[in-house]
Amino acid sequence: MNTPPPLTQQRPIPLPTLTVDIPKGIIRPIASVIGTVCLADFLFLDYMPGLSVGVFSAFLGLLILLNRAEQPNKVWHWGAFLLLGLSCAQSARFLSLSNTLVITILLFCLSGFSAQSKLPKAWLRWCEGLLSLVRPFGAMFTLQTLIQQKQPGKSRSPERIKYAFTIFLPALCLLFIFGWLLCSGNAVLGKWTADFFSAFFDYLAGIEFPTFRRFFWWSLFATLTLILVCPPKASSLSAKLDLPWRQFGVAEGSLRLHQWLACLGAINLLFLLSNVTDVIFLWFFRELPPGTHHSDYVHQGVYALIATTILSAMIMALLTQHHAVVSQHRGIWILALVWMIQNLILISGVYIRLWIYVDAYGYTPKRVYVALFLTLVILGYGLLGRALLRNKNIKWLTATNLILVFSYFSAIQFVDTPKWVTHRNIALYEANKINYPEELFFEQVGSHSIPYLLGILDHP
């Protein structure tokens, strides 16, 4: 008959250790998300934007710099960080749409460049950063991947938690039952327990719980931080963009050639008719057509003509992607250049319309922005002309135009256009060249007009 060993010789039952395996790569993103959400809650939900945008954007840029995968060794990469710092400082001085766009583009481009180190070309890494902007849920998949990282050996955390729960559940049930019975039979203990729970629920009632609006902004800022700190993996679009883009009209050279000749010839005749009327009635006389108001004449003409020139540029850009049999044909080449010249004449007509309006009613930020946008369109046509003359394809044209647009917004963000408009209008007002209604002035310019209108009050 087997006898049990003495108690001193029995091996003690080991208690489970309640440890949780934390992946190595999850601590920094989680800390970044918590820090960003707390900072955004303090800056944006209680204060007006401006300095808040600059401080918050600088903080995100610092996170990208700290979480970079490799040490950047490119001068233009550090130049992008320098431009980000200048843009953040500018937002504290004067927040504008161009400033916000530049900061957003720089943050996502720098994030992609720092994270997608496996991509062979720098412009593809910039591009992946921008693509992560339209793939916000990719950051969630990245977080899931970080959480599911496997450590050496099989993780037993779920089994340990389940084992501990199985141990303590009966104890909690018995504690609740006997506690209720003892409190019912012991008046002093019952009073202490009642006072404790009363004070506890009073404390909960006094807590101001976050509203749905706050939870929404918290989730938005958390997702934004995840995209920047651990962006999604590189998409298949990068490899496709790096390949030579498909050319048109290779197998059907003669058909495409005749189609383009017919289209360019017909459109040039239509543009010629429009430009001749503009030159005769707008350039020489500079008078409005009978029964037309300044506002209607400018607004209807400007928007329609801008859309026309942009659509024309897109069609000619499509021509650059055709085979040399079509794009370098002498007839196509001449008709395309003539069409470009006619578009420039069309843009000059828009300038004259805009100048007539300004001469009658003064400046507004919107009118200045339209003039600057027309200048940007002219520069784009210059790149288009170079593409036609140098046989550049649409890939080169797209990249150079994106650089041009980004450079335009980067430069204009440092110009306080409403302030300049206000100063210019006050000068015209004092010279009795315009009679500006004060209500419209405030509506169009805003608080920038206050210092200058105070000067008018001092010298009425």
C-alpha positions as CSV (number, residue, x, y, z in Angstrom):
1,M,0.0,0.0,0.0
2,N,1.5,3.3,-1.2
3,T,1.7,6.0,1.5
4,P,1.9,9.7,0.6
5,P,5.2,11.5,1.3
6,P,5.5,13.7,4.3
7,L,4.3,17.3,4.0
8,T,7.8,18.6,4.2
9,Q,8.8,16.6,1.1
10,Q,5.8,17.6,-1.1
11,R,6.7,20.0,-3.9
12,P,4.8,23.3,-3.6
13,I,2.3,24.2,-6.3
14,P,3.7,27.1,-8.3
15,L,1.5,30.1,-8.6
16,P,1.0,31.6,-12.1
17,T,2.9,34.7,-12.9
18,L,0.6,37.3,-14.4
19,T,2.8,38.7,-17.1
20,V,1.8,40.0,-20.5
21,D,4.1,39.7,-23.5
22,I,4.4,43.3,-24.9
23,P,5.8,43.5,-28.5
24,K,9.0,45.5,-28.7
25,G,7.7,47.8,-31.4
26,I,4.4,48.8,-29.8
27,I,5.6,51.0,-26.9
28,R,6.8,53.9,-29.0
29,P,3.7,54.2,-31.2
30,I,1.3,53.9,-28.3
31,A,3.3,56.6,-26.3
32,S,3.2,58.8,-29.5
33,V,-0.6,58.4,-29.8
34,I,-1.2,59.2,-26.1
35,G,1.0,62.2,-26.2
36,T,-0.5,63.5,-29.5
37,V,-4.1,63.1,-28.3
38,C,-3.3,64.9,-25.0
39,L,-1.6,67.7,-26.7
40,A,-4.3,68.1,-29.4
41,D,-7.0,68.1,-26.7
42,F,-5.2,70.9,-24.9
43,L,-4.5,73.0,-28.0
44,F,-7.5,72.6,-30.2
45,L,-10.5,71.9,-28.1
46,D,-10.0,74.9,-25.8
47,Y,-8.1,77.4,-27.9
48,M,-8.4,79.0,-31.3
49,P,-6.2,77.7,-34.1
50,G,-3.1,79.6,-35.1
51,L,-0.3,79.1,-32.6
52,S,-2.0,75.8,-31.8
53,V,-1.6,74.5,-35.4
54,G,2.1,75.5,-35.4
55,V,2.9,73.8,-32.0
56,F,0.9,70.7,-32.9
57,S,2.5,70.3,-36.4
58,A,6.0,70.8,-34.9
59,F,5.3,68.1,-32.4
60,L,4.2,65.7,-35.2
61,G,7.3,66.5,-37.1
62,L,9.4,65.7,-34.1
63,L,7.7,62.4,-33.7
64,I,8.5,61.5,-37.3
65,L,12.1,62.5,-36.8
66,L,12.4,60.3,-33.6
67,N,10.6,57.4,-35.2
68,R,12.5,57.4,-38.5
69,A,13.8,54.0,-39.7
70,E,17.2,55.3,-40.8
71,Q,19.5,58.3,-40.5
72,P,18.6,60.7,-43.3
73,N,21.7,61.8,-45.3
74,K,20.1,64.0,-47.9
75,V,20.4,67.7,-47.8
76,W,16.9,68.2,-49.3
77,H,15.5,65.9,-46.7
78,W,16.7,68.1,-43.9
79,G,15.6,71.1,-46.1
80,A,12.0,69.6,-45.9
81,F,12.3,69.6,-42.1
82,L,13.5,73.2,-42.2
83,L,10.6,74.2,-44.4
84,L,8.2,72.4,-42.0
85,G,9.7,74.4,-39.1
86,L,9.3,77.7,-41.0
87,S,5.7,76.8,-41.9
88,C,4.9,76.0,-38.3
89,A,6.3,79.4,-37.3
90,Q,4.2,81.1,-40.0
91,S,1.0,79.4,-38.8
92,A,1.5,81.1,-35.5
93,R,1.9,84.5,-37.2
94,F,-0.9,84.1,-39.9
95,L,-2.8,80.8,-40.5
96,S,-4.0,80.3,-44.1
97,L,-5.1,77.6,-46.4
98,S,-1.8,77.5,-48.2
99,N,0.0,77.2,-44.9
100,T,-2.2,74.3,-43.8
101,L,-1.7,72.5,-47.1
102,V,2.1,72.8,-47.0
103,I,2.3,71.5,-43.5
104,T,0.0,68.6,-44.2
105,I,2.0,67.6,-47.4
106,L,5.3,67.9,-45.7
107,L,4.2,65.8,-42.7
108,F,3.0,62.9,-44.8
109,C,5.9,63.1,-47.3
110,L,8.5,63.1,-44.5
111,S,6.6,60.2,-42.8
112,G,6.7,58.1,-46.0
113,F,10.4,59.0,-46.7
114,S,11.4,57.9,-43.2
115,A,9.3,54.7,-43.1
116,Q,9.6,53.3,-46.6
117,S,13.3,52.9,-46.6
118,K,13.1,49.8,-48.8
119,L,11.9,51.7,-51.8
120,P,14.8,52.4,-54.2
121,K,13.9,55.9,-55.2
122,A,13.3,58.9,-53.0
123,W,10.3,60.3,-55.0
124,L,8.5,56.9,-54.5
125,R,9.0,57.2,-50.8
126,W,7.5,60.7,-50.8
127,C,4.6,59.4,-52.9
128,E,3.9,56.6,-50.4
129,G,3.7,59.1,-47.6
130,L,1.0,61.0,-49.5
131,L,-0.8,57.7,-50.4
132,S,-1.1,56.9,-46.7
133,L,-3.2,60.0,-46.3
134,V,-6.0,58.4,-48.4
135,R,-5.5,55.0,-46.6
136,P,-6.2,55.9,-43.0
137,F,-7.3,52.4,-42.0
138,G,-3.9,51.1,-43.1
139,A,-2.5,52.5,-39.9
140,M,-4.9,50.3,-38.0
141,F,-3.6,47.2,-39.8
142,T,-0.1,48.3,-39.0
143,L,-1.0,48.6,-35.3
144,Q,-2.5,45.1,-35.5
145,T,0.7,43.8,-37.0
146,L,2.7,45.4,-34.2
147,I,0.5,43.8,-31.6
148,Q,0.7,40.4,-33.1
149,Q,4.5,40.4,-33.3
150,K,5.8,37.0,-32.1
151,Q,8.4,36.9,-29.4
152,P,10.9,34.0,-29.1
153,G,8.8,31.0,-27.8
154,K,5.1,30.7,-27.6
155,S,3.2,33.3,-25.6
156,R,1.2,31.9,-22.7
157,S,-0.4,35.2,-21.6
158,P,-4.0,34.3,-22.5
159,E,-3.7,30.9,-20.6
160,R,-2.3,32.6,-17.5
161,I,-5.0,35.3,-17.5
162,K,-7.7,32.6,-17.9
163,Y,-6.1,30.6,-15.1
164,A,-6.0,33.6,-12.7
165,F,-9.6,34.5,-13.5
166,T,-10.7,30.9,-12.7
167,I,-8.9,31.1,-9.3
168,F,-10.3,34.5,-8.2
169,L,-13.9,34.3,-9.5
170,P,-15.2,32.0,-6.7
171,A,-13.5,34.1,-4.1
172,L,-15.1,37.3,-5.4
173,C,-18.6,35.6,-5.4
174,L,-18.2,34.5,-1.8
175,L,-16.9,37.9,-0.8
176,F,-20.0,39.6,-2.3
177,I,-22.4,37.1,-0.6
178,F,-20.9,37.2,2.9
179,G,-20.3,40.9,2.7
180,W,-23.9,41.6,2.0
181,L,-25.0,39.3,4.9
182,L,-22.6,40.8,7.3
183,C,-23.5,44.4,6.4
184,S,-27.2,43.5,6.9
185,G,-26.5,42.1,10.4
186,N,-23.9,44.7,11.6
187,A,-25.3,48.2,11.7
188,V,-21.9,49.9,12.1
189,L,-20.3,48.0,9.2
190,G,-23.5,48.5,7.2
191,K,-23.3,52.3,7.8
192,W,-19.6,52.4,6.8
193,T,-20.3,50.5,3.6
194,A,-23.3,52.7,2.7
195,D,-21.3,55.9,3.3
196,F,-18.5,54.6,1.2
197,F,-20.7,53.7,-1.8
198,S,-22.6,57.0,-1.4
199,A,-19.4,59.0,-1.5
200,F,-18.2,56.9,-4.4
201,F,-21.3,57.5,-6.5
202,D,-21.3,61.2,-5.6
203,Y,-17.8,61.4,-6.9
204,L,-18.8,59.7,-10.2
205,A,-21.8,62.1,-10.6
206,G,-19.4,65.1,-10.3
207,I,-17.1,63.8,-13.0
208,E,-17.6,65.5,-16.4
209,F,-17.3,62.6,-18.8
210,P,-16.1,63.4,-22.3
211,T,-18.7,64.2,-24.9
212,F,-19.1,62.4,-28.3
213,R,-17.4,65.4,-30.0
214,R,-14.3,64.9,-27.8
215,F,-14.2,61.1,-28.5
216,F,-14.5,61.8,-32.2
217,W,-11.5,64.2,-32.2
218,W,-9.5,61.9,-30.0
219,S,-10.0,59.0,-32.5
220,L,-9.2,61.3,-35.4
221,F,-5.9,62.6,-33.9
222,A,-5.0,59.0,-32.8
223,T,-5.5,57.7,-36.3
224,L,-3.5,60.6,-37.8
225,T,-0.6,59.9,-35.4
226,L,-0.6,56.2,-36.3
227,I,-0.4,57.0,-40.0
228,L,2.5,59.3,-39.5
229,V,4.5,57.2,-36.9
230,C,3.9,53.7,-38.4
231,P,2.4,54.2,-41.9
232,P,1.0,51.3,-43.9
233,K,3.3,49.1,-45.9
234,A,4.2,50.2,-49.4
235,S,1.4,49.7,-51.9
236,S,1.6,48.1,-55.3
237,L,1.1,51.5,-56.9
238,S,4.7,52.5,-56.2
239,A,6.0,49.7,-58.4
240,K,3.5,50.7,-61.2
241,L,4.5,54.3,-61.0
242,D,8.2,53.4,-61.4
243,L,7.5,51.5,-64.6
244,P,7.4,53.3,-68.0
245,W,3.9,54.5,-68.5
246,R,1.9,53.1,-71.4
247,Q,2.0,55.1,-74.6
248,F,-1.0,55.7,-76.8
249,G,-1.3,55.4,-80.5
250,V,1.5,53.0,-81.2
251,A,-0.5,50.4,-83.2
252,E,-2.9,52.9,-84.6
253,G,-0.5,55.7,-85.6
254,S,-2.4,56.9,-88.7
255,L,-5.8,56.8,-87.1
256,R,-4.7,58.7,-83.9
257,L,-2.7,61.2,-86.1
258,H,-5.8,62.1,-88.1
259,Q,-7.9,62.3,-85.0
260,W,-5.6,64.7,-83.4
261,L,-5.2,66.8,-86.5
262,A,-9.0,67.1,-86.8
263,C,-9.4,68.0,-83.1
264,L,-6.6,70.5,-82.9
265,G,-7.7,72.2,-86.1
266,A,-11.3,72.5,-85.1
267,I,-10.5,73.8,-81.6
268,N,-8.0,76.3,-82.9
269,L,-10.7,77.8,-85.1
270,L,-13.1,78.1,-82.2
271,F,-10.5,79.7,-79.9
272,L,-9.5,82.1,-82.7
273,L,-13.1,83.3,-82.9
274,S,-13.3,83.9,-79.2
275,N,-9.9,85.6,-79.0
276,V,-10.7,88.0,-81.9
277,T,-13.8,89.2,-80.1
278,D,-11.9,89.6,-76.9
279,V,-9.1,91.6,-78.6
280,I,-11.5,93.9,-80.3
281,F,-14.0,94.6,-77.6
282,L,-12.0,94.0,-74.4
283,W,-8.4,94.9,-75.2
284,F,-9.0,98.1,-77.2
285,F,-12.3,99.5,-75.7
286,R,-12.2,97.9,-72.2
287,E,-15.9,98.5,-71.8
288,L,-18.6,96.2,-70.5
289,P,-21.1,94.8,-72.9
290,P,-24.5,96.6,-72.7
291,G,-26.7,95.4,-69.9
292,T,-23.8,93.6,-68.1
293,H,-22.8,94.2,-64.5
294,H,-19.1,94.2,-63.4
295,S,-19.6,91.2,-61.1
296,D,-21.5,89.1,-63.6
297,Y,-19.0,89.9,-66.4
298,V,-16.0,89.0,-64.3
299,H,-17.4,85.9,-62.4
300,Q,-19.0,84.2,-65.4
301,G,-16.1,85.0,-67.7
302,V,-13.2,84.2,-65.2
303,Y,-14.5,80.8,-64.0
304,A,-15.5,79.6,-67.5
305,L,-12.2,80.7,-69.1
306,I,-10.1,79.2,-66.3
307,A,-11.9,75.9,-66.7
308,T,-11.3,76.2,-70.4
309,T,-7.5,76.8,-70.1
310,I,-7.1,74.0,-67.5
311,L,-9.0,71.5,-69.7
312,S,-6.9,72.5,-72.7
313,A,-3.7,71.9,-70.7
314,M,-4.9,68.5,-69.7
315,I,-5.7,67.5,-73.3
316,M,-2.3,68.7,-74.5
317,A,-0.7,66.8,-71.6
318,L,-2.4,63.7,-72.9
319,L,-0.8,64.4,-76.3
320,T,2.7,64.1,-74.8
321,Q,2.0,60.5,-73.8
322,H,1.4,59.4,-77.4
323,H,4.0,57.8,-79.5
324,A,6.4,60.0,-81.4
325,V,4.6,59.2,-84.6
326,V,1.8,61.3,-83.3
327,S,3.3,63.7,-80.7
328,Q,6.3,64.7,-82.9
329,H,4.4,65.0,-86.1
330,R,5.1,68.5,-87.6
331,G,1.4,69.3,-88.1
332,I,0.4,68.2,-84.6
333,W,3.4,70.1,-83.1
334,I,2.4,73.4,-84.9
335,L,-1.3,73.1,-84.0
336,A,-0.5,72.3,-80.4
337,L,1.8,75.4,-80.1
338,V,-0.8,77.6,-81.7
339,W,-3.4,76.3,-79.3
340,M,-1.0,77.1,-76.4
341,I,-0.5,80.7,-77.6
342,Q,-4.3,81.1,-78.0
343,N,-4.8,79.9,-74.4
344,L,-2.3,82.5,-73.2
345,I,-4.3,85.2,-75.1
346,L,-7.4,83.8,-73.3
347,I,-5.7,84.1,-69.9
348,S,-4.7,87.7,-70.7
349,G,-8.4,88.4,-71.4
350,V,-9.2,87.1,-67.9
351,Y,-6.5,89.4,-66.4
352,I,-8.2,92.4,-68.2
353,R,-11.6,91.4,-66.9
354,L,-10.2,91.1,-63.4
355,W,-8.5,94.5,-63.7
356,I,-11.8,96.2,-64.8
357,Y,-13.4,94.8,-61.7
358,V,-10.6,95.9,-59.4
359,D,-10.6,99.3,-60.9
360,A,-14.3,99.7,-60.1
361,Y,-14.5,98.1,-56.7
362,G,-11.0,97.7,-55.3
363,Y,-9.1,94.7,-54.2
364,T,-10.2,91.6,-52.3
365,P,-8.1,88.6,-51.2
366,K,-10.2,86.4,-53.6
367,R,-9.3,88.7,-56.6
368,V,-5.6,88.6,-55.7
369,Y,-5.7,84.8,-55.4
370,V,-7.3,84.6,-58.9
371,A,-4.5,86.7,-60.3
372,L,-1.9,84.5,-58.7
373,F,-3.6,81.4,-59.8
374,L,-3.6,82.7,-63.4
375,T,0.2,83.2,-63.1
376,L,0.5,79.6,-61.9
377,V,-1.4,78.4,-65.0
378,I,0.9,80.4,-67.2
379,L,3.9,78.8,-65.6
380,G,2.2,75.4,-66.1
381,Y,1.8,76.2,-69.8
382,G,5.6,77.0,-69.9
383,L,6.3,73.4,-68.6
384,L,3.8,72.1,-71.2
385,G,5.6,73.9,-74.0
386,R,8.9,72.4,-72.8
387,A,7.4,68.9,-72.8
388,L,6.3,69.3,-76.4
389,L,9.6,70.8,-77.6
390,R,11.8,68.3,-75.7
391,N,9.6,65.3,-76.3
392,K,8.9,64.8,-72.6
393,N,6.2,62.4,-71.5
394,I,3.2,62.9,-69.2
395,K,5.1,61.3,-66.3
396,W,7.7,64.1,-66.4
397,L,5.0,66.7,-66.9
398,T,3.0,65.5,-63.9
399,A,6.0,65.5,-61.6
400,T,7.2,69.0,-62.6
401,N,3.7,70.5,-62.2
402,L,3.3,68.9,-58.8
403,I,6.7,70.5,-57.8
404,L,5.5,73.8,-59.2
405,V,2.2,73.8,-57.3
406,F,3.9,72.8,-54.1
407,S,6.5,75.6,-54.5
408,Y,3.7,78.0,-55.2
409,F,1.9,77.2,-52.0
410,S,5.2,77.1,-50.0
411,A,5.9,80.7,-51.2
412,I,2.5,82.2,-50.9
413,Q,2.0,81.0,-47.3
414,F,4.5,83.6,-46.1
415,V,2.5,86.5,-47.7
416,D,-0.3,88.0,-45.6
417,T,-2.6,88.7,-48.6
418,P,-5.6,90.1,-46.6
419,K,-3.2,92.6,-44.9
420,W,-1.8,93.8,-48.2
421,V,-5.3,94.0,-49.6
422,T,-6.5,96.1,-46.7
423,H,-3.5,98.5,-47.0
424,R,-4.0,98.9,-50.7
425,N,-7.8,99.5,-50.4
426,I,-7.3,102.1,-47.7
427,A,-4.8,104.0,-49.9
428,L,-7.3,104.0,-52.8
429,Y,-10.1,105.0,-50.4
430,E,-8.0,108.0,-49.1
431,A,-7.2,109.0,-52.7
432,N,-11.0,109.0,-53.5
433,K,-10.5,106.3,-56.2
434,I,-12.9,103.8,-54.7
435,N,-16.0,104.2,-52.5
436,Y,-15.8,101.1,-50.4
437,P,-18.8,99.9,-48.3
438,E,-17.5,99.1,-44.8
439,E,-19.8,96.1,-44.3
440,L,-18.4,94.4,-47.4
441,F,-14.9,95.4,-46.4
442,F,-15.2,93.6,-43.1
443,E,-16.8,90.5,-44.7
444,Q,-14.1,90.1,-47.2
445,V,-11.0,90.9,-45.2
446,G,-12.0,90.3,-41.6
447,S,-10.0,91.3,-38.6
448,H,-7.1,92.4,-40.7
449,S,-9.0,95.6,-41.5
450,I,-9.3,96.8,-37.9
451,P,-5.9,98.6,-37.6
452,Y,-6.4,100.4,-40.9
453,L,-10.0,101.4,-40.2
454,L,-8.8,102.8,-36.9
455,G,-6.6,105.1,-38.9
456,I,-9.6,106.3,-40.9
457,L,-11.4,107.0,-37.7
458,D,-8.5,109.2,-36.5
459,H,-8.6,111.1,-39.8
460,P,-12.2,111.0,-41.1
